[in-house]
Amino acid sequence: RLLIGQEGGASKADIYYTTDYVDAELLRQKGLLAPFRSSLTDGVPAEFKAPDGAWTGVIGRSRNIMVNTTLVKPADYPASVFDLADPKWKGRIAITRLTDGTPVWLASLILLKGEEATTAFLTTLFKTNGMKVLNGGSNVADAVAQGEFAAGFVNHYYYVPKKRAGAPVDLIYPDEATGGIGTLVIPLTVAALKSAPHPNVARAFIDFVLSPEGAAPMMTQEGEFPLRPGIPLGDHGADGVRTIDKIRRPAAFDIDKLLAARDRAIELYTPLFT
């Protein structure tokens, strides 16, 4: 994103593909992306694409709680992320540093619950319950699977290989009860550049990756799910992983507010995560 931003209209790239849709939005606001709509992009829920079609979500990752089933019985599963503030979880929780979608997740909490409530929640997790920060999502998944921690905040795809390998783990979609904030889904997005040397190829590529055939390699490699409802996971998922139409999600965020909240979250919470 930084390179394309620096090159501007002189970029020789046809496609921008990113795991951070906020970065795609920053390029759209600079006028560097070419809007594109088709019958396939129309099938992507509105919350996962730019209003003018400048970028479109292709596959997604949900923000979940992964639990060790040897250490946590189903009756004790947290129904909400906020349940982990309970003292019974002291010393039993892990999270990644400010990568792997964590800043966007924190931004969503600020927008949904307010800065004061989010700060109080995180302060309890870290200062009272001693939540441990690990280097990345794979480290959190490893630690939960091995029983070092009872629960961890992860993107769902870190759970997939552990479950397939027979680890004693379950995946929780938090805050889906009536009145809950829902489970956050973060899209991986694709866009054609305005300066694309091969604009027709770029548009064809976008349609291809939105098709079941085009999504399959990314589902296999990334362990993620298509954002177009109706495409089954097939052999690409694991027991407990849902398709997009089975996930109760927050209402769509105003992208400018999300950008501001993400920056605010990094500013506020970096000391807690370091």
Secondary structure, DSSP 8 states (H G I E B T S, - for coil): -HHHHHHGGG---SEEEES-HHHHHHHHHTT-EE----HHHHTS-GGGB-TTSSSEEEEEEEEEEEEETTTS-GGG--SSGGGGGSGGGTT-EEEE-S-TTHHHHHHHHHHHH-HHHHHHHHHIIIIIT--EEESSHHHHHHHHHTTS-SEEEEEGGGHHHHHHTT-SEEEE--S-STT-----EEEEEEEEETT-S-HHHHHHHHHHHHSHHHHHHHHHHH--EESSTT---GGGS-TT---GGG--------HHHHHHHHHHHHHHHHHHH-
